[in-house]
Amino acid sequence: MLIAFTHNLKRSDSEAEAEFDAPETVAAISEALERLGHRVERIDVGGPPSRVLSRLEALVPDLVFNTAEGSGGRFREAFFPAVFDRLGLPFTGSDAYVCALTMDKAMAKRVVSEAGVPTPKAALVTGEDSLNALELSFPVILKPNFEGSSVGVSADSIIKTKEALAPAIRAMLARFPDGVLVEEFVVGRDFSVGWLERAPGSGILAPAEYEFAPGSAGEPGFEIYDFKLKNENPDAVTVRVPANLEAGVLAELERFAGIAVRTLGLRDLARVDFRVTAEGAIRFIEVNALPSLEPGASLYEAAKLRGLDSIDRVLESVVSSAALRFGADLRPRTARRSRRALRVGFTYNEKRVTPGYDPVTDAEVEFDAPKTLNSIRGAIASFGHTVIDLEATPDLSHKLIDADVDVVFNIAEGIQGRNRESQVPALLELVGIPYTGSDATTLALTLDKGLAKRLVSEVGVRTPAFQLFITGKEKLSPGLSFPLVVKPLGEGSSKGVHRSSVVYDEAALRKETGELIDRYGQTVIAEEFLPGREFTVALLGEKRPRVLPPMEIVFSPAAGKDPVYTYAHKLDVNEEVRYEAPAKLEPALRARLERASRAAFRALGCRDVARVDLRLDAKGHVNFIECNPLPGLTPGWSDLCLIAEGAGMDYPSLIREIMDPAIRRYKDATKQLLKAETPAS
């Protein structure tokens, strides 16, 4: 079975990402599903929803395994189940209505209470005018009504006096304006009951108890499993299964959990939370339709007592439950009648001359080594496609006629000329074959560093001042200030960029430009050296690209006084540079880097994939250096691959993200062709 695993990838410990899945959780779930014999496509739903839709439309999975929490709004957990419904895709977990209902704590309590489950008295406060109408007994606890993972909940959320209530509610409403639940606090302990629809018996699992290290969760009876414990101090929490309660109380917990599950209409998996007093009185607190599946979660521990003794068995239960509901076929695709495999042409230039530190060996430095080509072929083939090699030699046009490909994965650099990167896309457009990456116009523009800077500066992104030298004898612009960085206008992979490229006076400038013009036979660009930090930012997608966390190129003292990212740095491991992916950034700087890279991507007309190089000037302003819409794809080495790894994306997923928009364009073109050929009724 081909499973799309939709999730929000957790990249920080911020409150906004508290409910997201850590990279370790994503890996554990993916690997378990793969051990069960499924092919798994990881889809991080962060970024524009249109990107997720295009990926799902291109992939057409047999089942969506969904843990996506969404990223904003009262009904965020309901968004993606609604999308799956609209696309006609089977998916795990509850539907959009149930996810919206369980997200609303006040409404869920009302529904469960009406079914006979005891709940604490509570009121939803949405504004100042509601405060005076509250008739509750103290102590009370305040919670954001539309948040999970104890977001907004701390020891200070327990209010013991009427005088302290109004100021506390006002403070919480300022943070969570959608509404605050004010609930009579149950003096007791926290318990949860997991549920797996296909688990043996009724699906209700043994109740779990949360035990806290002394002093970590407040005074006895007022201990709560708050945000800090869940996200900052998880080692202070121990899960005990079954809970240490009398048999009658345990049975009642299971009974009440079953009522809540049935009444709310949950599917496949869930977790129901309760508080229990010292006297054994039970009160329903909330239900989670997307319970934690991180290793060690209470759901796994409780499932062991029902014979589901591993993450594999638990996820098998979830998948089989959803498959049964939707009538999905659990067998591997090889055992069924499969759809026609796509024929994916692979256009490339193979590296046959190994580049060395001597600049005269750089002729094929931008080409790809056999190992890289094999990695890309393997990733494409892993999705069930047939890969057709199409080396970008002068006879490519003849090869295309015989290849009969549906879509092309293009990494070809071209052979010669300042439009060399445009040649393959232009040929593919001529014969009407969709392909990955930017079009011919964009590839020509970005190869010309001067043109690219002019276009990007027009949309408000800073660039260092620069001047072009055609002969090397042009009069020096009075607007330029030394030091300057000198490089060929139309080369990539830092060709022609060395330590000597940073010049401090006009004599050195003339010497360096003359040598580069003689060597590369092209115009040279000299731009002001920027002394700040250097970053490279990867973007994936089309009109609203996803921006991956920036990577920083960190120079060591060995790189010299005014370091630049040189040709030598890109050949092999070098003590002069190291890479931080993701970069350690304050939020404001990260936002500026993302804004500049997205603006450059759009101004240059990029699509599918690009890497934007940025550097800070002496005042900390972000400056555009250049854009590479054909970034390297060498696993574990190329900047784009390091950025993807830092973002929790494995290599096949990166290749898939680049390829999916082209497959969608192919499918759209096919639909239009069929529509044009169908006679009007």
N, C-alpha and C positions, 0 to 999 in steps of 0.2 A: 504494500500500500504506500502511495506517495502522500506524506503528511506534511502540511504546512504548519510550522510551529510559530504561532503569532504571540509576541510578548513585548513588553516594554523593558528594554535593557537598562539596568541601573548603572549609572556612571559616576554618581556622587552619593554622599551620605546626607544630602539635603532633605528637608521635610517633603519637598515636592516630589521626590523620587522614592519615598519610603515604601510604597507598595510595589515598586518595580522589581524585576528579577535580577539578582546579581549574576555576573558572568558564570560563576560556579554552578548556580542553579540552572541556568540555560544549558550549560554543558551537560550536567547530570541528566536532565530531562531528555535532551537530544540523544545522548549516548544510550539511555535506557530504551528509547523507542527504536533506535537502530539495532540494539541487541535483540529486540522482538521481531526483527526481520523487515522493518519498514525503512523506506528512504525518507529522510527528514530534510526539509528546507526551513532554515531558521529565518523568520521575518520579524525584524525589530520594527514595531509600528510607530516608533518615534519619527517625527517629521510630518510632511504633508500627507494627509489621507489618500490623496490621488496616487501617490507613489505605492502605497500598500495595495490599492485597488488594481493598479496596472500590473503589479507583481502577481497577485492572485489570479487575475484574468489570463496572464501569460502562462502561469504554472498549471492551472486547473487541477488542484490537488484532489485526491480521493476523500480526504478528511482534513479539517483544520483542528489542530490541538491548540486550544486557546487559553492563555493566561493573561492576555492583554488587559491592563487596567484603564487604558485611555489616558488622556492628558489634559483634562480640564472640563469643568461643567458638572452639574448635578447628576447627569445621566451618562457620565463618561464610560462606565463599565458596560453600558448597554450599546454603545456605538458600534463596536466591531461585531457583536452577534447580529445586530440589525444589518450590517453590511454583508455578512455571510448569508443571511436569509435572502437578501436582495439578489446576491450573485448565485443563489441556489446551491451553496456549498454546505455539505454536512459539517458539523462542528461539535466539539465537546463542550459540556457545560450547559448552563441554563440559557434560555432565550433572552432577547432584549428586554421584554416586559419584566421578567423575574429579576434580571440584573438591576433594572431601574428601581424596582420595588424594594429589594434588599439593600440598595444603596441608601435609601431613605429610612433612617433608623426609626423615626417617629411613626411612619406609615407601617413599616414591618411590625413594630410592636403592637400597633392597633389590630392588625390582621391576626397576628398570633394570639393576642389576648382574647379576641372574639371567639377563637377556636378552643378556648378553655385552658390555655397555658398561662400560669401566673407571671405577671410582669410588674416591675416597679412603676409607680405612678410617675408620669413624665409629662412635660409640655414643650412644644416647639416654639422658640422665640425667634422672630425675624426682624424685630425692630423695637425701639424704645417704648412704643405704645403698648407692647405686650407685657412689660415688666410688672405693672401694678396688678395685673389679673392673675398672677401666679399664686396658687394655693397648694403648696407642697410642704411636707415636713422635713426638717433638717436632721442630719446633713444631706446635702444634694451634691451631685456631680455634674459638671458641665462638659459637653462634648460637641464638636462640630457635627452637624446632623448628616453631612454628606461626605464624610472622610472615613478611611479605614486605617489599619495598622497603627491604631492609637494616635494618629496625627492630631496634634493640638491637645493631647491629654497628658497631664503630669500630676504630681502630688498636689500642686496648687489648684487643680481642677475640682478638688473636693472642698466644698464651701460649708462651713459649720454654723454660720450665723446669718441672719437676715440682712444685717447691715453690710456684710461683705458681698452680698449677692449681686446687686445692681452694678457696682463697678466692675466686677469680674465678668458679668455678661457683656457689658459694653466693650470691654477689652477684647473678648473673644469674637464678638460681632465685627469688630474692626478688622480682625484677621480673616474671619469666615462669614462674610455677609449673607451667604445663602441661608443661614439659620443655625441656631444653637439649641441642642437638646438639653433641657434641664430635667434631671431625673433624680428621684429620691435614692440616696445611696444605700446600697445593701451592705451592711457590715458583715463581712464573711470572707470567702475565698473564691478565686476564679477557677472555673472548670470549662472544658469544651468537649463537645461530642461530634466526632467526625462521621461522615456518611458517604458511602460508596454504593451507588445504586445496584451494581452487579456483585457486591460482596456477598458471601454466604449468609443466609438468613434474610433479615429485613433490610440489610445494608447499613443499619445503625451500628457503629463501632463502639467499643468500650470507652466510657468517659475518661478523659485525661485531666490531670491536675497539674497546675503550675506551682512549683515550689521556688521561692526566692531566697537568695543568700541573705543572711541577717543584715537588716538595715538598708537593703537595696531598694525596697519598695514601699517604705513607710511603716507606720506603727501597726502592730497586729490588729487584724480586723479591718484596717483601712489600707491594706496592701492592694495595689492595683498593677496590672500589667500595662505600664504606660509606654509612651513613645521612647523614652530614654532606654528602658529595659529592652524593648524590641529591636532598637536600631543602634544603640551605642554601647550597651552593656549586656549582650545576650548570654555571656558566660555566667551571669548571676542567676540565670533561669534554668531550672531542671524540669523536664516533663516526666511525670509519673503516670504509667498506664498499667493496670487500671487505677483509677483514683482511690485514695484512701478514705472511703466512705462506707457506711453501713449498706448492706445488700439492698435494703428497701429503697434507700435514697438513690443508689446506682440505677436500680430498675426504673424509678420514677424519672430520672434524668433521661434515660434512653426513651421512655414513653413520650415525654414532652418534646424531645428532639424529633421523634418520628412525626408527631403532630405538626410541628413547625415546618418540616420538610414537605409534607403532603399539602399543607394549607397554602404554603407559598409557591408550590409548583416547581421546586428545584429539580434539576436533572444531573445525573452522572456523579457529581461530587459536591460536597459542601461541608461547612463546619458551623455548628451552632454553639454559641457561648452563653454561659449561665454564671450567676453568683449563688452560692449556697451559704446560708447562715450556720452558726455553730449548732443550732437546734435542728438543722436538716431542712429548713425551708428553702425552696428552690425559686429563683426568679430568672426569667428569660432576659438576656441582655441584647443580643443581636445575632445575625446570621451572616455568614460570608459565602457568597456564591462562587467566589474565586479564591479558595483557601490556599494558604502557602504550600508550595511543593518543594521548598528548599530542603536539602538533605537534613534529616533529624527532626523534621516537622512532626507535630503531634499526630497528624493523619497517618503517617507511615508507622509510627510507633503503635498506634491503636490497631492498625490493619494487620500487624503481625499476629495478634491474638485471634484473627479470623483466618489465618493460614496464608495471608498475603505477605510473605516474609521478606520482600525486597521492593525497591523502587520499581523494578521491572514489572512485578506482579500487580502492584497498585496501578501503574499506568496502563497495563494491559486491561485491567478491569474498567478503567475510564474509557479507553478506546473502544472496547467491545460493547460497552453500554451505548455509546454514541452511534457506533456502526449498526447496532441492532435497531435503534430508533429510526435511523435514516435509511436503513436497507443498504448500507455501504458494504462493499466486498472486501473482506479482510485479507484475502489471499494476495501474495505478491503479484505485481502486474505481469510478470513473466508467465504466471499460471493462468492468465486471463487473456482475452482478446484485447490487445493494446491498440491505442490510437497510432496512426502512422507517425513514426519518428521524424522529427524535423531534420532536414539535411542542412547542416551549418557549415558554410564555407569559412575557412580560417585563413585570412590574408596576413602575411608577415614578411619580414626580411630576416633571413638567418645569418647569424654572426659566424663568419669563418676565419676572420683575422682577430686574434686575441689582442685587445687593447693593452698597452703597457704605459709606463710612466713617461716614456718618450712621446711627445706630442705627434710625431710622424706616424704613430700606430693608431691614431684615433679615427680612421676612416669609417670603421664599422661599429664604433662605440654605442651608437643608438640602436643598432640591430639587436636581435634577441638570440641568446645562446640556446642550443638544443635542449638543455635542461629546462629552461623557462618555457619553451614551446611545448614540451611534453607535459609540463604542469598544466598549462592552459588547455591543451587537448584533453587531458584526463578529467579536468573539471567540467568541461562542456559535455564530454561523453557520459559523465556520472549522472547527468540529468536525463539520460535516455536518448540523446540526440546522436546522429551520425555526423562525424567530423570529416570534412573534405579539405585536405591541404591545398592551398592556393598561394604558393610563394609569389611575392610581388616582383616578378621579373618582367622584362619587356613583352613576353608572350602571354601575359595574364589575360588579356582580352579573349584570346583563343581558348584558354583553359576554362573561362567562365561559361562559354557556350556549351561545352561538354559536361560541366560539373553538375548542372541542374540543381542548384542549391536554393533553399527557401530564404535564408537569411545569412548574413556574413558577420563574423566576429573579426573586427579589423584592428590590427596593431601595426600595420605596414607603415614604415617611415618614408618609403620612396627611395629612389636612387640618386637623383641629382636635381639641381635647380631650386630656386627659392619657393616654388610651389610643390615641392616633391611630396609633402605630406598630404596634399590635396588630390594627388593623381588617382589613387585607388577609390576614394569616395566619389570623385567625379565620374569615374568609369562605372561604378555601381549604380549611380543615379541615372546614367545614360541608358543602362540596360534594365533599370527598374527593380533592382534587388535591394531590399532594406538591409541596413548594416548598423553595427554598434558605433557609438561615438559621434563626435561633431561632424558637421558637413564640410564640404570642400572649402567654402568661404571662410569659415571659422578657422580651419587648419592653416589656411594661407595667412590670415590676419595674425594669429598668435605666433606664427614662426617669425614674423617681423616684429622684433621687440619695440621698435619705435612706434609703429602703427598701433600696436596693442596698448602702449602707454597712453597714446593720444585718446583712443576710444574710452579707456577706463577713466582717464582724468575728466572726460566730459560728463560722467555721471557722478562726479564729486569725490572720487577716490584719489588720494594724494599719490604722486609718483615723484621720485627724485628728478631734479633738473637734469637734462641730458642734451647731447649734441651728436649729430651723425657726421661721420667722416668718410667721404667717398674716395678721395685721393690721399688723405692724411695731411694735406697742405692747407686745408680750409682755415680761415681766420678763427681764432678761438673766441667763443661767445663770451661777452663780458659778464653774463649772468651766471656762469659756472664758477664754482668754488672748489679748490683742491682740498683733500685728495679726491681723485676720480677713479672709477672702476672702468676698465676698458675691456670690451668683449666683442666677438663677431655678432653682427645684427641678426643673422638667421640660422643659428645653430642651437642644439639642445645638449643635454647631459654635461653642461659646463665645458663643452669643447672650447678651447682657446682661453679658458679662465685659469690663471695660475697665480702664485703669490705676486709675481711681477705685474699682474694686471692692475694692482692698486698703485697709482702714480701720484707723485707729490708736487711735480712741477711740469712746465710745458715741454722741457727737453725730454723727460721720461715719457710724456704723453705722445710726442711725435715718434719716438723710437718704437713704443708699443703698438701704436696704430699702424705704422708702416709694416712692421713684422706680421701683424694679423692680416692686413690687406694682401700682402704678398702670399701668405700661406693659404688663406681661404678664398681669395679672389672675390671678396664681397665687402659691402659697407661695414664699418665698425661703429659701434655706439659707445660713447663715454658718458657715464652718469655719475652724479655726485655720490660719494661713499656715505652710507648711513651707519652710524656707530652703534645702533641699538640692537636688540635681540632679533634673531631671524626665525621665521616660522614658515611652515608649508601646510596648506589646508586642502583637504580632499572634499570633493562634492560629487554626489551621485543623484541622478535624476534628470528631469527635463526642465519645465518652466519654473517649478518650485523645488529646486534641488535640496536634498538632505545634506547638511554640512556636518562632516565627521569632526570629532574633537581635534583641534590643531596639534601638530607636532612641532617641537622646537629643535632646531639645529644648534647645539650647544658647543661653543668653541672652547678648547682648553688653552692655557697660556702658550702651549707649544705651537699654536696656530699663528702666533705673532701679534703685533700691535693692532693692526687693522685687518682682522681676518675676513675672508670671503669663502663661500662654498665652492671649492675648486674642482677641476677635472680629476686631480689626484685623490680627493676625498671620496669620489664616487667609484673608484676602481676596486678598493679593498678596505678592510678594517684599518682604521687610521687613528693614531693616538691624538690627533689634533681635533677630532670632532666626536661627539656622541649624540644620541637621539633620545628625546623624551616624548613618548607617545602613550597617552596624551600629555601635552605640556602642562606644567604646573602654572595655572593662571588664576588671577583674580577675576571674578565674574565680569567686571566692566571691560577689561582688556579682551577677554574671550568674546564678548558681544561685539566689540569693535572689529576684531579679526574676522568673525563670521559675517558681519555686515559688509565689510570690504570685499571679502572673497565672493560672497553671493552677488554683489553688485558687479564685480568683474566678470563672473561667469555669465551673467545675463547680458552685459554690455557687449561681450565678445560673441554671443550667440552659441555658447557651449551647450552640449546636451549629453546625457548618460553618465559621463565621467570627466573630471578634470582635476588638476592640482594647481593651486594658486600659491605663488611664493610671495611672501610679505616680509617687510623689515621695518623696525622702528627707527625713527630719526632721533636726534639728540634730545628732542622735547617729548619723546614717547608717542609721537603720532604714527599711525599705521600707514605704511607706504606700499603700493603695489610694485613688485619687481617684474614678474612675468607670469604667464599662464601656460601650463602644459596640458593640452587636451588629449594627448597620447602618452600618459604616464607609464613608466615601467611597471611590469607585473612579475618580477622575479620574487618568488615566495621567500619571506624572511629577510629580504634585502632591499628591494625597491621601496622608496618613500611611501608610495600609496599602500603597499602591503603592510608596512610597519604601522601606518596610521590605522588601517582596518583592524589589525591584530589588537592594537591599543583600544579600539572601540568594541572589542569582543566579537569581531566578525572573522570567521575562518575563511580560508582561501576560496573554496568552492562557492561560498555565499557571496564573496566579493565578485567573482566572475559572473554569478547569477544576477547580481544587482546591475552589473553593466549590461548584461545581455537582455534582461527582461523587457526594457522599453523597446528594443528593436524587434523582439518577438511580437509585442503588442502592435507595433506599426505594421508588421507583416500580416497579422490577423486582421487588422483594420483594412489594409489594402485588399486582402482576399475577400472580405465581406463586400467591399465596394465593387470589386470586379464581378462577384456573383450577382449583386444587385443590378449592375448594368446589363448583365447577360440574361437576366430573367425578364421575359416579356410581360408587359403590363396587362393585368386582367381586365 
